[in-house]
């Protein structure tokens, strides 16, 4: 399976110009991709990749913005609302 985003894309999205955060950003990227993969239920197809990339970048941004749990908005066991909204067409609801 293809990666949804690269570290360079993450750094560009978050406007990081140096390499000082590369280690943590790589961890956030892997975590975000896993969260996206675990959320969707559809088989990944090429036409989905732009949306999956956007959701991954938004999720990395959320993780970076909320490095300490007391700072972040509470979503319970759910992904942040913008990420869920992008991914909802690729998920069969479970009850």
Secondary structure by P-SEA (a helix, b strand, c coil): ccccccaaaaaaaaccccccaaaaaaaaaaaaaaaaaaaccccccccaaaaaaaaaaaaaaaaaacccccccccccccccaaaaaaacccccccc
